Amino acid sequence: MATKQGKATLEQLQRGDKPELKWDAAQSITRAQHGSLDTGLVRKIFQVNAAKLPQYVGAEAAQNGYVLVRVDAVKEGGKPDDMKRARYAQQLRQLAGEGMLQAYVADAKQQATIKVKLPEAAPAQP
């Protein structure tokens, strides 16, 4: 019920209608710090067209039924400091290396001819 009503209200907002709503206090979020908001909802928030505000998005929430979000402003993120940049670069190198290793192992398994030779059974002792 809440999901159906939430989707209908979202459609009204996206059409430009002004349904009677009580919005919570505005809050700022970042990709890394978004409080209790669902990651799927956060993804939708960051996909809005910042050139045409306000924008409205909505998503089902496990505890709240359906959550509507009004995006009023978008601020450019700060430039990451050198420590963060180095950490991100290290993580990317590690991920790339792991991917290359997995590809190498998969290729080696595909091309390898492996024979397992088990030891012969020892004669039974009296």
Backbone atoms as SQL, in Angstrom:
CREATE TABLE atoms (id INTEGER PRIMARY KEY, chain TEXT, resi INTEGER, resn TEXT, atom TEXT, x REAL, y REAL, z REAL);
INSERT INTO atoms VALUES
  (1, 'A', 1, 'MET', 'N', 0.823, -1.195, 0.000),
  (2, 'A', 1, 'MET', 'CA', 0.000, 0.000, 0.000),
  (3, 'A', 1, 'MET', 'C', 0.867, 1.259, 0.000),
  (4, 'A', 2, 'ALA', 'N', 1.850, 1.307, 0.929),
  (5, 'A', 2, 'ALA', 'CA', 2.713, 2.484, 1.015),
  (6, 'A', 2, 'ALA', 'C', 3.545, 2.639, -0.250),
  (7, 'A', 3, 'THR', 'N', 4.005, 1.522, -0.806),
  (8, 'A', 3, 'THR', 'CA', 4.812, 1.577, -2.022),
  (9, 'A', 3, 'THR', 'C', 3.992, 2.116, -3.180),
  (10, 'A', 4, 'LYS', 'N', 2.780, 1.632, -3.322),
  (11, 'A', 4, 'LYS', 'CA', 1.914, 2.080, -4.415),
  (12, 'A', 4, 'LYS', 'C', 1.621, 3.575, -4.281),
  (13, 'A', 5, 'GLN', 'N', 1.318, 4.012, -3.071),
  (14, 'A', 5, 'GLN', 'CA', 1.025, 5.422, -2.832),
  (15, 'A', 5, 'GLN', 'C', 2.280, 6.274, -3.043),
  (16, 'A', 6, 'GLY', 'N', 3.438, 5.764, -2.602),
  (17, 'A', 6, 'GLY', 'CA', 4.689, 6.490, -2.779),
  (18, 'A', 6, 'GLY', 'C', 5.040, 6.676, -4.241),
  (19, 'A', 7, 'LYS', 'N', 4.861, 5.623, -5.031),
  (20, 'A', 7, 'LYS', 'CA', 5.148, 5.726, -6.469),
  (21, 'A', 7, 'LYS', 'C', 4.201, 6.710, -7.148),
  (22, 'A', 8, 'ALA', 'N', 2.937, 6.697, -6.743),
  (23, 'A', 8, 'ALA', 'CA', 1.961, 7.627, -7.322),
  (24, 'A', 8, 'ALA', 'C', 2.331, 9.068, -6.973),
  (25, 'A', 9, 'THR', 'N', 2.735, 9.296, -5.736),
  (26, 'A', 9, 'THR', 'CA', 3.143, 10.641, -5.321),
  (27, 'A', 9, 'THR', 'C', 4.399, 11.070, -6.062),
  (28, 'A', 10, 'LEU', 'N', 5.339, 10.154, -6.251),
  (29, 'A', 10, 'LEU', 'CA', 6.560, 10.464, -6.994),
  (30, 'A', 10, 'LEU', 'C', 6.225, 10.881, -8.418),
  (31, 'A', 11, 'GLU', 'N', 5.311, 10.178, -9.060),
  (32, 'A', 11, 'GLU', 'CA', 4.898, 10.545, -10.419),
  (33, 'A', 11, 'GLU', 'C', 4.307, 11.948, -10.442),
  (34, 'A', 12, 'GLN', 'N', 3.497, 12.287, -9.443),
  (35, 'A', 12, 'GLN', 'CA', 2.919, 13.635, -9.371),
  (36, 'A', 12, 'GLN', 'C', 4.024, 14.683, -9.251),
  (37, 'A', 13, 'LEU', 'N', 4.977, 14.437, -8.378),
  (38, 'A', 13, 'LEU', 'CA', 6.074, 15.386, -8.182),
  (39, 'A', 13, 'LEU', 'C', 6.893, 15.552, -9.456),
  (40, 'A', 14, 'GLN', 'N', 7.151, 14.458, -10.150),
  (41, 'A', 14, 'GLN', 'CA', 7.951, 14.521, -11.373),
  (42, 'A', 14, 'GLN', 'C', 7.209, 15.220, -12.503),
  (43, 'A', 15, 'ARG', 'N', 5.880, 15.205, -12.453),
  (44, 'A', 15, 'ARG', 'CA', 5.078, 15.937, -13.446),
  (45, 'A', 15, 'ARG', 'C', 5.017, 17.426, -13.141),
  (46, 'A', 16, 'GLY', 'N', 5.407, 17.804, -11.932),
  (47, 'A', 16, 'GLY', 'CA', 5.357, 19.211, -11.552),
  (48, 'A', 16, 'GLY', 'C', 4.197, 19.551, -10.640),
  (49, 'A', 17, 'ASP', 'N', 3.378, 18.565, -10.302),
  (50, 'A', 17, 'ASP', 'CA', 2.276, 18.797, -9.369),
  (51, 'A', 17, 'ASP', 'C', 2.852, 19.040, -7.975),
  (52, 'A', 18, 'LYS', 'N', 2.032, 19.615, -7.110),
  (53, 'A', 18, 'LYS', 'CA', 2.467, 19.920, -5.741),
  (54, 'A', 18, 'LYS', 'C', 1.552, 19.237, -4.730),
  (55, 'A', 19, 'PRO', 'N', 1.682, 17.912, -4.562),
  (56, 'A', 19, 'PRO', 'CA', 0.841, 17.239, -3.572),
  (57, 'A', 19, 'PRO', 'C', 1.204, 17.697, -2.155),
  (58, 'A', 20, 'GLU', 'N', 0.255, 17.584, -1.254),
  (59, 'A', 20, 'GLU', 'CA', 0.459, 17.991, 0.137),
  (60, 'A', 20, 'GLU', 'C', 1.391, 16.990, 0.822),
  (61, 'A', 21, 'LEU', 'N', 2.610, 17.431, 1.131),
  (62, 'A', 21, 'LEU', 'CA', 3.604, 16.569, 1.775),
  (63, 'A', 21, 'LEU', 'C', 4.277, 17.313, 2.914),
  (64, 'A', 22, 'LYS', 'N', 4.706, 16.571, 3.905),
  (65, 'A', 22, 'LYS', 'CA', 5.495, 17.136, 5.000),
  (66, 'A', 22, 'LYS', 'C', 6.902, 16.549, 4.885),
  (67, 'A', 23, 'TRP', 'N', 7.846, 17.378, 4.472),
  (68, 'A', 23, 'TRP', 'CA', 9.220, 16.931, 4.280),
  (69, 'A', 23, 'TRP', 'C', 9.985, 17.020, 5.593),
  (70, 'A', 24, 'ASP', 'N', 10.884, 16.072, 5.827),
  (71, 'A', 24, 'ASP', 'CA', 11.790, 16.142, 6.976),
  (72, 'A', 24, 'ASP', 'C', 12.817, 17.239, 6.725),
  (73, 'A', 25, 'ALA', 'N', 13.589, 17.562, 7.751),
  (74, 'A', 25, 'ALA', 'CA', 14.634, 18.575, 7.615),
  (75, 'A', 25, 'ALA', 'C', 15.647, 18.144, 6.560),
  (76, 'A', 26, 'ALA', 'N', 16.161, 19.117, 5.823),
  (77, 'A', 26, 'ALA', 'CA', 17.142, 18.838, 4.773),
  (78, 'A', 26, 'ALA', 'C', 18.421, 18.289, 5.385),
  (79, 'A', 27, 'GLN', 'N', 19.060, 17.409, 4.660),
  (80, 'A', 27, 'GLN', 'CA', 20.346, 16.877, 5.092),
  (81, 'A', 27, 'GLN', 'C', 21.266, 16.742, 3.895),
  (82, 'A', 28, 'SER', 'N', 22.540, 16.936, 4.137),
  (83, 'A', 28, 'SER', 'CA', 23.545, 16.789, 3.087),
  (84, 'A', 28, 'SER', 'C', 24.120, 15.386, 3.168),
  (85, 'A', 29, 'ILE', 'N', 24.365, 14.798, 2.008),
  (86, 'A', 29, 'ILE', 'CA', 24.960, 13.469, 1.960),
  (87, 'A', 29, 'ILE', 'C', 26.118, 13.466, 0.980),
  (88, 'A', 30, 'THR', 'N', 26.972, 12.492, 1.125),
  (89, 'A', 30, 'THR', 'CA', 28.028, 12.227, 0.151),
  (90, 'A', 30, 'THR', 'C', 27.918, 10.759, -0.224),
  (91, 'A', 31, 'ARG', 'N', 28.667, 10.355, -1.224),
  (92, 'A', 31, 'ARG', 'CA', 28.630, 8.940, -1.602),
  (93, 'A', 31, 'ARG', 'C', 29.118, 8.056, -0.459),
  (94, 'A', 32, 'ALA', 'N', 30.077, 8.547, 0.293),
  (95, 'A', 32, 'ALA', 'CA', 30.638, 7.752, 1.385),
  (96, 'A', 32, 'ALA', 'C', 29.826, 7.871, 2.670),
  (97, 'A', 33, 'GLN', 'N', 29.225, 9.021, 2.902),
  (98, 'A', 33, 'GLN', 'CA', 28.489, 9.250, 4.148),
  (99, 'A', 33, 'GLN', 'C', 27.055, 9.637, 3.820),
  (100, 'A', 34, 'HIS', 'N', 26.176, 8.657, 3.931),
  (101, 'A', 34, 'HIS', 'CA', 24.775, 8.914, 3.607),
  (102, 'A', 34, 'HIS', 'C', 23.832, 8.450, 4.697),
  (103, 'A', 35, 'GLY', 'N', 24.351, 8.330, 5.897),
  (104, 'A', 35, 'GLY', 'CA', 23.516, 7.996, 7.049),
  (105, 'A', 35, 'GLY', 'C', 22.798, 6.675, 6.874),
  (106, 'A', 36, 'SER', 'N', 21.521, 6.672, 7.193),
  (107, 'A', 36, 'SER', 'CA', 20.744, 5.430, 7.149),
  (108, 'A', 36, 'SER', 'C', 20.050, 5.212, 5.810),
  (109, 'A', 37, 'LEU', 'N', 20.328, 6.064, 4.828),
  (110, 'A', 37, 'LEU', 'CA', 19.684, 5.905, 3.522),
  (111, 'A', 37, 'LEU', 'C', 20.187, 4.646, 2.825),
  (112, 'A', 38, 'ASP', 'N', 19.284, 3.951, 2.181),
  (113, 'A', 38, 'ASP', 'CA', 19.599, 2.741, 1.434),
  (114, 'A', 38, 'ASP', 'C', 20.551, 3.076, 0.289),
  (115, 'A', 39, 'THR', 'N', 21.511, 2.205, 0.023),
  (116, 'A', 39, 'THR', 'CA', 22.489, 2.479, -1.038),
  (117, 'A', 39, 'THR', 'C', 21.839, 2.587, -2.409),
  (118, 'A', 40, 'GLY', 'N', 20.760, 1.841, -2.655),
  (119, 'A', 40, 'GLY', 'CA', 20.048, 1.965, -3.929),
  (120, 'A', 40, 'GLY', 'C', 19.431, 3.341, -4.086),
  (121, 'A', 41, 'LEU', 'N', 18.880, 3.873, -3.007),
  (122, 'A', 41, 'LEU', 'CA', 18.305, 5.218, -3.034),
  (123, 'A', 41, 'LEU', 'C', 19.398, 6.255, -3.228),
  (124, 'A', 42, 'VAL', 'N', 20.525, 6.077, -2.557),
  (125, 'A', 42, 'VAL', 'CA', 21.645, 7.009, -2.704),
  (126, 'A', 42, 'VAL', 'C', 22.121, 7.019, -4.149),
  (127, 'A', 43, 'ARG', 'N', 22.174, 5.858, -4.777),
  (128, 'A', 43, 'ARG', 'CA', 22.578, 5.775, -6.186),
  (129, 'A', 43, 'ARG', 'C', 21.622, 6.593, -7.054),
  (130, 'A', 44, 'LYS', 'N', 20.321, 6.465, -6.795),
  (131, 'A', 44, 'LYS', 'CA', 19.335, 7.240, -7.559),
  (132, 'A', 44, 'LYS', 'C', 19.510, 8.736, -7.323),
  (133, 'A', 45, 'ILE', 'N', 19.795, 9.115, -6.084),
  (134, 'A', 45, 'ILE', 'CA', 19.981, 10.533, -5.764),
  (135, 'A', 45, 'ILE', 'C', 21.140, 11.103, -6.562),
  (136, 'A', 46, 'PHE', 'N', 22.241, 10.359, -6.653),
  (137, 'A', 46, 'PHE', 'CA', 23.412, 10.863, -7.360),
  (138, 'A', 46, 'PHE', 'C', 23.267, 10.794, -8.878),
  (139, 'A', 47, 'GLN', 'N', 22.187, 10.218, -9.372),
  (140, 'A', 47, 'GLN', 'CA', 21.957, 10.163, -10.813),
  (141, 'A', 47, 'GLN', 'C', 21.038, 11.277, -11.305),
  (142, 'A', 48, 'VAL', 'N', 20.534, 12.125, -10.406),
  (143, 'A', 48, 'VAL', 'CA', 19.612, 13.171, -10.845),
  (144, 'A', 48, 'VAL', 'C', 20.338, 14.197, -11.701),
  (145, 'A', 49, 'ASN', 'N', 19.565, 14.875, -12.535),
  (146, 'A', 49, 'ASN', 'CA', 20.094, 15.926, -13.388),
  (147, 'A', 49, 'ASN', 'C', 20.231, 17.196, -12.552),
  (148, 'A', 50, 'ALA', 'N', 21.459, 17.564, -12.218),
  (149, 'A', 50, 'ALA', 'CA', 21.705, 18.716, -11.351),
  (150, 'A', 50, 'ALA', 'C', 21.398, 20.036, -12.037),
  (151, 'A', 51, 'ALA', 'N', 21.239, 20.028, -13.354),
  (152, 'A', 51, 'ALA', 'CA', 20.946, 21.260, -14.077),
  (153, 'A', 51, 'ALA', 'C', 19.487, 21.672, -13.920),
  (154, 'A', 52, 'LYS', 'N', 18.643, 20.764, -13.484),
  (155, 'A', 52, 'LYS', 'CA', 17.207, 21.037, -13.395),
  (156, 'A', 52, 'LYS', 'C', 16.720, 20.625, -12.003),
  (157, 'A', 53, 'LEU', 'N', 16.814, 21.551, -11.048),
  (158, 'A', 53, 'LEU', 'CA', 16.429, 21.254, -9.670),
  (159, 'A', 53, 'LEU', 'C', 15.170, 22.022, -9.295),
  (160, 'A', 54, 'PRO', 'N', 14.354, 21.555, -8.398),
  (161, 'A', 54, 'PRO', 'CA', 14.512, 20.338, -7.621),
  (162, 'A', 54, 'PRO', 'C', 14.165, 19.098, -8.443),
  (163, 'A', 55, 'GLN', 'N', 14.749, 17.990, -8.051),
  (164, 'A', 55, 'GLN', 'CA', 14.467, 16.685, -8.640),
  (165, 'A', 55, 'GLN', 'C', 13.928, 15.786, -7.535),
  (166, 'A', 56, 'TYR', 'N', 13.135, 14.809, -7.917),
  (167, 'A', 56, 'TYR', 'CA', 12.529, 13.903, -6.948),
  (168, 'A', 56, 'TYR', 'C', 12.852, 12.462, -7.317),
  (169, 'A', 57, 'VAL', 'N', 13.212, 11.677, -6.316),
  (170, 'A', 57, 'VAL', 'CA', 13.443, 10.247, -6.496),
  (171, 'A', 57, 'VAL', 'C', 12.775, 9.511, -5.344),
  (172, 'A', 58, 'GLY', 'N', 12.543, 8.241, -5.559),
  (173, 'A', 58, 'GLY', 'CA', 11.929, 7.432, -4.516),
  (174, 'A', 58, 'GLY', 'C', 12.391, 5.996, -4.618),
  (175, 'A', 59, 'ALA', 'N', 12.264, 5.295, -3.504),
  (176, 'A', 59, 'ALA', 'CA', 12.645, 3.882, -3.473),
  (177, 'A', 59, 'ALA', 'C', 11.962, 3.207, -2.297),
  (178, 'A', 60, 'GLU', 'N', 11.760, 1.900, -2.461),
  (179, 'A', 60, 'GLU', 'CA', 11.202, 1.115, -1.364),
  (180, 'A', 60, 'GLU', 'C', 12.238, 1.023, -0.253),
  (181, 'A', 61, 'ALA', 'N', 11.757, 1.100, 0.971),
  (182, 'A', 61, 'ALA', 'CA', 12.631, 0.971, 2.137),
  (183, 'A', 61, 'ALA', 'C', 12.073, -0.125, 3.024),
  (184, 'A', 62, 'ALA', 'N', 12.952, -0.947, 3.541),
  (185, 'A', 62, 'ALA', 'CA', 12.519, -2.096, 4.339),
  (186, 'A', 62, 'ALA', 'C', 11.698, -1.673, 5.553),
  (187, 'A', 63, 'GLN', 'N', 12.110, -0.619, 6.232),
  (188, 'A', 63, 'GLN', 'CA', 11.428, -0.227, 7.458),
  (189, 'A', 63, 'GLN', 'C', 10.391, 0.872, 7.251),
  (190, 'A', 64, 'ASN', 'N', 10.598, 1.748, 6.300),
  (191, 'A', 64, 'ASN', 'CA', 9.722, 2.908, 6.142),
  (192, 'A', 64, 'ASN', 'C', 8.698, 2.760, 5.029),
  (193, 'A', 65, 'GLY', 'N', 8.650, 1.652, 4.344),
  (194, 'A', 65, 'GLY', 'CA', 7.703, 1.481, 3.246),
  (195, 'A', 65, 'GLY', 'C', 8.236, 2.041, 1.945),
  (196, 'A', 66, 'TYR', 'N', 8.140, 3.360, 1.774),
  (197, 'A', 66, 'TYR', 'CA', 8.609, 4.010, 0.552),
  (198, 'A', 66, 'TYR', 'C', 9.166, 5.371, 0.944),
  (199, 'A', 67, 'VAL', 'N', 10.330, 5.703, 0.446),
  (200, 'A', 67, 'VAL', 'CA', 10.989, 6.954, 0.807),
  (201, 'A', 67, 'VAL', 'C', 11.044, 7.857, -0.414),
  (202, 'A', 68, 'LEU', 'N', 10.578, 9.091, -0.242),
  (203, 'A', 68, 'LEU', 'CA', 10.674, 10.112, -1.280),
  (204, 'A', 68, 'LEU', 'C', 11.779, 11.082, -0.901),
  (205, 'A', 69, 'VAL', 'N', 12.572, 11.491, -1.886),
  (206, 'A', 69, 'VAL', 'CA', 13.664, 12.431, -1.648),
  (207, 'A', 69, 'VAL', 'C', 13.547, 13.568, -2.641),
  (208, 'A', 70, 'ARG', 'N', 13.683, 14.786, -2.125),
  (209, 'A', 70, 'ARG', 'CA', 13.725, 15.975, -2.981),
  (210, 'A', 70, 'ARG', 'C', 15.160, 16.484, -2.966),
  (211, 'A', 71, 'VAL', 'N', 15.769, 16.575, -4.141),
  (212, 'A', 71, 'VAL', 'CA', 17.136, 17.081, -4.261),
  (213, 'A', 71, 'VAL', 'C', 17.030, 18.548, -4.635),
  (214, 'A', 72, 'ASP', 'N', 17.451, 19.422, -3.709),
  (215, 'A', 72, 'ASP', 'CA', 17.357, 20.868, -3.918),
  (216, 'A', 72, 'ASP', 'C', 18.655, 21.487, -4.406),
  (217, 'A', 73, 'ALA', 'N', 19.781, 20.886, -4.067),
  (218, 'A', 73, 'ALA', 'CA', 21.069, 21.468, -4.429),
  (219, 'A', 73, 'ALA', 'C', 22.103, 20.362, -4.589),
  (220, 'A', 74, 'VAL', 'N', 23.069, 20.629, -5.446),
  (221, 'A', 74, 'VAL', 'CA', 24.183, 19.710, -5.665),
  (222, 'A', 74, 'VAL', 'C', 25.461, 20.519, -5.532),
  (223, 'A', 75, 'LYS', 'N', 26.353, 20.046, -4.686),
  (224, 'A', 75, 'LYS', 'CA', 27.633, 20.726, -4.486),
  (225, 'A', 75, 'LYS', 'C', 28.742, 19.845, -5.034),
  (226, 'A', 76, 'GLU', 'N', 29.686, 20.472, -5.698),
  (227, 'A', 76, 'GLU', 'CA', 30.831, 19.728, -6.215),
  (228, 'A', 76, 'GLU', 'C', 31.647, 19.192, -5.047),
  (229, 'A', 77, 'GLY', 'N', 32.063, 17.965, -5.166),
  (230, 'A', 77, 'GLY', 'CA', 32.883, 17.368, -4.117),
  (231, 'A', 77, 'GLY', 'C', 34.276, 17.956, -4.126),
  (232, 'A', 78, 'GLY', 'N', 34.889, 17.953, -2.987),
  (233, 'A', 78, 'GLY', 'CA', 36.255, 18.446, -2.885),
  (234, 'A', 78, 'GLY', 'C', 37.229, 17.488, -3.544),
  (235, 'A', 79, 'LYS', 'N', 38.353, 18.013, -3.885),
  (236, 'A', 79, 'LYS', 'CA', 39.399, 17.204, -4.493),
  (237, 'A', 79, 'LYS', 'C', 40.004, 16.317, -3.407),
  (238, 'A', 80, 'PRO', 'N', 40.157, 15.007, -3.663),
  (239, 'A', 80, 'PRO', 'CA', 40.715, 14.138, -2.622),
  (240, 'A', 80, 'PRO', 'C', 42.167, 14.516, -2.318),
  (241, 'A', 81, 'ASP', 'N', 42.532, 14.416, -1.054),
  (242, 'A', 81, 'ASP', 'CA', 43.906, 14.732, -0.677),
  (243, 'A', 81, 'ASP', 'C', 44.848, 13.638, -1.187),
  (244, 'A', 82, 'ASP', 'N', 46.131, 13.900, -1.078),
  (245, 'A', 82, 'ASP', 'CA', 47.131, 12.976, -1.622),
  (246, 'A', 82, 'ASP', 'C', 47.077, 11.601, -0.960),
  (247, 'A', 83, 'MET', 'N', 46.769, 11.554, 0.334),
  (248, 'A', 83, 'MET', 'CA', 46.688, 10.262, 1.040),
  (249, 'A', 83, 'MET', 'C', 45.547, 9.421, 0.476),
  (250, 'A', 84, 'LYS', 'N', 44.385, 10.029, 0.284),
  (251, 'A', 84, 'LYS', 'CA', 43.241, 9.294, -0.265),
  (252, 'A', 84, 'LYS', 'C', 43.533, 8.842, -1.686),
  (253, 'A', 85, 'ARG', 'N', 44.109, 9.731, -2.456),
  (254, 'A', 85, 'ARG', 'CA', 44.424, 9.400, -3.844),
  (255, 'A', 85, 'ARG', 'C', 45.388, 8.222, -3.911),
  (256, 'A', 86, 'ALA', 'N', 46.397, 8.216, -3.053),
  (257, 'A', 86, 'ALA', 'CA', 47.354, 7.109, -3.026),
  (258, 'A', 86, 'ALA', 'C', 46.664, 5.814, -2.597),
  (259, 'A', 87, 'ARG', 'N', 45.756, 5.910, -1.623),
  (260, 'A', 87, 'ARG', 'CA', 45.038, 4.716, -1.159),
  (261, 'A', 87, 'ARG', 'C', 44.142, 4.173, -2.275),
  (262, 'A', 88, 'TYR', 'N', 43.444, 5.065, -2.985),
  (263, 'A', 88, 'TYR', 'CA', 42.593, 4.629, -4.100),
  (264, 'A', 88, 'TYR', 'C', 43.428, 3.985, -5.200),
  (265, 'A', 89, 'ALA', 'N', 44.572, 4.585, -5.504),
  (266, 'A', 89, 'ALA', 'CA', 45.444, 4.026, -6.541),
  (267, 'A', 89, 'ALA', 'C', 45.926, 2.636, -6.138),
  (268, 'A', 90, 'GLN', 'N', 46.287, 2.465, -4.866),
  (269, 'A', 90, 'GLN', 'CA', 46.729, 1.156, -4.375),
  (270, 'A', 90, 'GLN', 'C', 45.606, 0.133, -4.487),
  (271, 'A', 91, 'GLN', 'N', 44.382, 0.526, -4.122),
  (272, 'A', 91, 'GLN', 'CA', 43.246, -0.392, -4.216),
  (273, 'A', 91, 'GLN', 'C', 42.986, -0.789, -5.665),
  (274, 'A', 92, 'LEU', 'N', 43.091, 0.170, -6.587),
  (275, 'A', 92, 'LEU', 'CA', 42.887, -0.142, -8.004),
  (276, 'A', 92, 'LEU', 'C', 43.959, -1.100, -8.515),
  (277, 'A', 93, 'ARG', 'N', 45.219, -0.867, -8.123),
  (278, 'A', 93, 'ARG', 'CA', 46.296, -1.776, -8.535),
  (279, 'A', 93, 'ARG', 'C', 46.056, -3.176, -7.979),
  (280, 'A', 94, 'GLN', 'N', 45.618, -3.251, -6.729),
  (281, 'A', 94, 'GLN', 'CA', 45.362, -4.545, -6.108),
  (282, 'A', 94, 'GLN', 'C', 44.226, -5.269, -6.825),
  (283, 'A', 95, 'LEU', 'N', 43.136, -4.552, -7.128),
  (284, 'A', 95, 'LEU', 'CA', 42.015, -5.173, -7.838),
  (285, 'A', 95, 'LEU', 'C', 42.429, -5.643, -9.229),
  (286, 'A', 96, 'ALA', 'N', 43.205, -4.816, -9.918),
  (287, 'A', 96, 'ALA', 'CA', 43.663, -5.201, -11.253),
  (288, 'A', 96, 'ALA', 'C', 44.563, -6.427, -11.174),
  (289, 'A', 97, 'GLY', 'N', 45.450, -6.456, -10.196),
  (290, 'A', 97, 'GLY', 'CA', 46.337, -7.602, -10.025),
  (291, 'A', 97, 'GLY', 'C', 45.577, -8.876, -9.710),
  (292, 'A', 98, 'GLU', 'N', 44.573, -8.771, -8.835),
  (293, 'A', 98, 'GLU', 'CA', 43.763, -9.944, -8.502),
  (294, 'A', 98, 'GLU', 'C', 43.006, -10.449, -9.729),
  (295, 'A', 99, 'GLY', 'N', 42.499, -9.524, -10.523),
  (296, 'A', 99, 'GLY', 'CA', 41.790, -9.920, -11.742),
  (297, 'A', 99, 'GLY', 'C', 42.708, -10.620, -12.723),
  (298, 'A', 100, 'MET', 'N', 43.928, -10.099, -12.868),
  (299, 'A', 100, 'MET', 'CA', 44.885, -10.718, -13.779),
  (300, 'A', 100, 'MET', 'C', 45.291, -12.102, -13.278),
  (301, 'A', 101, 'LEU', 'N', 45.469, -12.243, -11.968),
  (302, 'A', 101, 'LEU', 'CA', 45.828, -13.540, -11.401),
  (303, 'A', 101, 'LEU', 'C', 44.710, -14.548, -11.620),
  (304, 'A', 102, 'GLN', 'N', 43.474, -14.151, -11.395),
  (305, 'A', 102, 'GLN', 'CA', 42.343, -15.054, -11.610),
  (306, 'A', 102, 'GLN', 'C', 42.249, -15.478, -13.071),
  (307, 'A', 103, 'ALA', 'N', 42.481, -14.546, -13.983),
  (308, 'A', 103, 'ALA', 'CA', 42.443, -14.879, -15.403),
  (309, 'A', 103, 'ALA', 'C', 43.571, -15.846, -15.757),
  (310, 'A', 104, 'TYR', 'N', 44.762, -15.624, -15.196),
  (311, 'A', 104, 'TYR', 'CA', 45.900, -16.506, -15.452),
  (312, 'A', 104, 'TYR', 'C', 45.621, -17.918, -14.940),
  (313, 'A', 105, 'VAL', 'N', 45.110, -18.024, -13.721),
  (314, 'A', 105, 'VAL', 'CA', 44.822, -19.339, -13.137),
  (315, 'A', 105, 'VAL', 'C', 43.750, -20.057, -13.950),
  (316, 'A', 106, 'ALA', 'N', 42.705, -19.345, -14.359),
  (317, 'A', 106, 'ALA', 'CA', 41.643, -19.960, -15.161),
  (318, 'A', 106, 'ALA', 'C', 42.198, -20.458, -16.492),
  (319, 'A', 107, 'ASP', 'N', 43.064, -19.661, -17.126),
  (320, 'A', 107, 'ASP', 'CA', 43.666, -20.062, -18.397),
  (321, 'A', 107, 'ASP', 'C', 44.598, -21.256, -18.199),
  (322, 'A', 108, 'ALA', 'N', 45.373, -21.243, -17.128),
  (323, 'A', 108, 'ALA', 'CA', 46.287, -22.355, -16.855),
  (324, 'A', 108, 'ALA', 'C', 45.515, -23.643, -16.610),
  (325, 'A', 109, 'LYS', 'N', 44.422, -23.566, -15.876),
  (326, 'A', 109, 'LYS', 'CA', 43.603, -24.756, -15.621),
  (327, 'A', 109, 'LYS', 'C', 43.020, -25.297, -16.923),
  (328, 'A', 110, 'GLN', 'N', 42.645, -24.399, -17.810),
  (329, 'A', 110, 'GLN', 'CA', 42.036, -24.812, -19.073),
  (330, 'A', 110, 'GLN', 'C', 43.053, -25.506, -19.972),
  (331, 'A', 111, 'GLN', 'N', 44.290, -25.065, -19.944),
  (332, 'A', 111, 'GLN', 'CA', 45.307, -25.607, -20.842),
  (333, 'A', 111, 'GLN', 'C', 46.106, -26.753, -20.231),
  (334, 'A', 112, 'ALA', 'N', 46.038, -26.916, -18.939),
  (335, 'A', 112, 'ALA', 'CA', 46.863, -27.919, -18.268),
  (336, 'A', 112, 'ALA', 'C', 46.302, -29.320, -18.464),
  (337, 'A', 113, 'THR', 'N', 47.217, -30.265, -18.578),
  (338, 'A', 113, 'THR', 'CA', 46.855, -31.673, -18.597),
  (339, 'A', 113, 'THR', 'C', 47.415, -32.257, -17.310),
  (340, 'A', 114, 'ILE', 'N', 46.543, -32.568, -16.415),
  (341, 'A', 114, 'ILE', 'CA', 46.968, -33.033, -15.098),
  (342, 'A', 114, 'ILE', 'C', 46.548, -34.480, -14.927),
  (343, 'A', 115, 'LYS', 'N', 47.526, -35.299, -14.558),
  (344, 'A', 115, 'LYS', 'CA', 47.248, -36.700, -14.262),
  (345, 'A', 115, 'LYS', 'C', 47.644, -36.942, -12.817),
  (346, 'A', 116, 'VAL', 'N', 46.763, -37.538, -12.092),
  (347, 'A', 116, 'VAL', 'CA', 47.041, -37.845, -10.693),
  (348, 'A', 116, 'VAL', 'C', 47.368, -39.321, -10.608),
  (349, 'A', 117, 'LYS', 'N', 48.543, -39.613, -10.105),
  (350, 'A', 117, 'LYS', 'CA', 48.964, -40.999, -9.973),
  (351, 'A', 117, 'LYS', 'C', 48.978, -41.326, -8.490),
  (352, 'A', 118, 'LEU', 'N', 48.090, -42.214, -8.116),
  (353, 'A', 118, 'LEU', 'CA', 47.991, -42.612, -6.722),
  (354, 'A', 118, 'LEU', 'C', 48.979, -43.733, -6.447),
  (355, 'A', 119, 'PRO', 'N', 49.522, -43.796, -5.233),
  (356, 'A', 119, 'PRO', 'CA', 50.453, -44.886, -4.911),
  (357, 'A', 119, 'PRO', 'C', 49.713, -46.220, -4.918),
  (358, 'A', 120, 'GLU', 'N', 50.447, -47.242, -5.324),
  (359, 'A', 120, 'GLU', 'CA', 49.833, -48.573, -5.357),
  (360, 'A', 120, 'GLU', 'C', 49.600, -49.050, -3.938),
  (361, 'A', 121, 'ALA', 'N', 48.581, -49.846, -3.787),
  (362, 'A', 121, 'ALA', 'CA', 48.257, -50.364, -2.461),
  (363, 'A', 121, 'ALA', 'C', 49.345, -51.323, -2.007),
  (364, 'A', 122, 'ALA', 'N', 49.737, -51.216, -0.769),
  (365, 'A', 122, 'ALA', 'CA', 50.759, -52.108, -0.204),
  (366, 'A', 122, 'ALA', 'C', 50.142, -53.482, 0.011),
  (367, 'A', 123, 'PRO', 'N', 50.950, -54.545, -0.174),
  (368, 'A', 123, 'PRO', 'CA', 50.404, -55.894, 0.038),
  (369, 'A', 123, 'PRO', 'C', 49.981, -56.069, 1.493),
  (370, 'A', 124, 'ALA', 'N', 48.939, -56.830, 1.670),
  (371, 'A', 124, 'ALA', 'CA', 48.421, -57.072, 3.022),
  (372, 'A', 124, 'ALA', 'C', 49.423, -57.876, 3.814),
  (373, 'A', 125, 'GLN', 'N', 49.640, -57.554, 5.040),
  (374, 'A', 125, 'GLN', 'CA', 50.581, -58.272, 5.900),
  (375, 'A', 125, 'GLN', 'C', 49.825, -59.285, 6.737),
  (376, 'A', 126, 'PRO', 'N', 50.454, -60.486, 6.909),
  (377, 'A', 126, 'PRO', 'CA', 49.753, -61.553, 7.648),
  (378, 'A', 126, 'PRO', 'C', 49.620, -61.277, 9.108);
